Amino acid sequence: MKQRDLVKQLEKAGFVFYRHDGSHDIYRRGDDIEQVPRHREINEKLSKAILQKWGLQNI
């Protein structure tokens, strides 16, 4: 999955960019925090795990 597609789905769910941290971007939604690797392509297993963690499979 492309990183920008994953970020779009997180933003639709209410996450906003918080800060950069090494090779990751940090997104927050209230007290929820998610780290997204700063690569063009993100491993399918990782992207699915991130989406499933927040219940975003169908967004």
Contacts in CASP RR format, 6 or more apart in sequence:
PFRMAT RR
TARGET T0000
AUTHOR 0000-0000-0000
METHOD contacts of the structure
MODEL  1
MKQRDLVKQLEKAGFVFYRHDGSHDIYRRGDDIEQVPRHREINEKLSKAI
LQKWGLQNI
1 41 0 8 1.000
1 42 0 8 1.000
1 44 0 8 1.000
1 47 0 8 1.000
2 40 0 8 1.000
2 41 0 8 1.000
2 42 0 8 1.000
3 36 0 8 1.000
3 37 0 8 1.000
3 38 0 8 1.000
3 39 0 8 1.000
3 40 0 8 1.000
3 41 0 8 1.000
3 42 0 8 1.000
6 36 0 8 1.000
6 42 0 8 1.000
6 47 0 8 1.000
6 50 0 8 1.000
6 51 0 8 1.000
7 25 0 8 1.000
7 27 0 8 1.000
7 36 0 8 1.000
9 51 0 8 1.000
9 56 0 8 1.000
9 59 0 8 1.000
10 27 0 8 1.000
10 34 0 8 1.000
10 36 0 8 1.000
10 50 0 8 1.000
10 54 0 8 1.000
10 56 0 8 1.000
11 27 0 8 1.000
12 56 0 8 1.000
12 59 0 8 1.000
13 29 0 8 1.000
13 54 0 8 1.000
13 56 0 8 1.000
13 59 0 8 1.000
14 29 0 8 1.000
15 27 0 8 1.000
15 28 0 8 1.000
15 29 0 8 1.000
15 32 0 8 1.000
15 34 0 8 1.000
16 27 0 8 1.000
16 28 0 8 1.000
16 29 0 8 1.000
17 25 0 8 1.000
17 26 0 8 1.000
17 27 0 8 1.000
18 26 0 8 1.000
18 27 0 8 1.000
18 28 0 8 1.000
18 33 0 8 1.000
19 25 0 8 1.000
19 26 0 8 1.000
20 26 0 8 1.000
20 38 0 8 1.000
21 35 0 8 1.000
22 38 0 8 1.000
23 37 0 8 1.000
23 38 0 8 1.000
23 39 0 8 1.000
24 35 0 8 1.000
24 36 0 8 1.000
24 37 0 8 1.000
24 38 0 8 1.000
25 35 0 8 1.000
25 36 0 8 1.000
25 38 0 8 1.000
26 33 0 8 1.000
26 34 0 8 1.000
26 35 0 8 1.000
26 36 0 8 1.000
27 33 0 8 1.000
27 34 0 8 1.000
27 35 0 8 1.000
27 36 0 8 1.000
28 34 0 8 1.000
32 54 0 8 1.000
34 50 0 8 1.000
34 53 0 8 1.000
34 54 0 8 1.000
36 42 0 8 1.000
36 50 0 8 1.000
37 46 0 8 1.000
48 57 0 8 1.000
51 57 0 8 1.000
51 59 0 8 1.000
END
